[in-house]
């Protein structure tokens, strides 16, 4: 039977959540500012990040 001959679906496509599971992910209880967005996570300074990485010679330097 061609697809265009099929009757429209009446049941929802997605399965209902399993028992004990939420339909949507639980909301974070983190601090939220007045616009409703979470504050950015504190990132280490780029130079500290570069210093902390193990130094390896570049692969292109081998040949």
C-alpha positions in Angstrom: 0.0 0.0 0.0 1.5 3.3 -1.0 2.2 5.8 1.8 -0.3 8.3 0.5 -3.1 5.7 0.8 -2.4 5.3 4.6 -5.0 6.8 6.9 -3.5 9.6 9.2 -2.2 8.4 12.5 -4.4 8.8 15.5 -2.0 7.7 18.2 0.9 9.9 19.2 4.2 9.0 17.6 6.3 9.2 20.7 6.0 6.6 23.4 4.7 7.8 26.8 7.4 8.1 29.5 8.1 4.9 31.4 6.5 4.6 34.9 8.5 6.7 37.4 10.0 8.8 34.6 9.2 12.4 33.9 7.9 13.4 30.5 10.3 16.3 30.6 13.7 16.6 32.2 13.5 18.0 35.8 14.3 21.7 35.9 17.7 22.7 37.3 17.4 24.3 40.7 20.5 26.4 40.0 20.5 30.1 40.6 18.8 32.0 37.8 19.1 35.7 37.2 16.2 38.1 36.5 16.1 37.3 32.7 15.6 33.6 33.5 19.0 32.6 32.3 21.7 30.8 34.3 24.8 32.7 35.0 27.9 31.5 33.0 30.2 29.0 34.7 33.5 30.5 35.8 36.1 29.4 33.3 39.8 29.3 34.1 42.0 31.9 32.4 43.2 30.7 29.0 46.9 30.9 29.9 46.3 28.8 33.1 44.6 26.3 30.9 47.4 26.2 28.4 50.0 25.9 31.2 48.2 22.9 32.7 48.1 20.9 29.5 50.9 18.4 29.0 53.3 19.6 26.3 53.7 17.3 23.3 55.6 18.1 20.1 53.3 18.7 17.2 52.8 15.6 15.0 53.8 17.5 11.9 57.2 18.2 13.4 58.2 14.5 13.2 59.1 14.4 9.5 
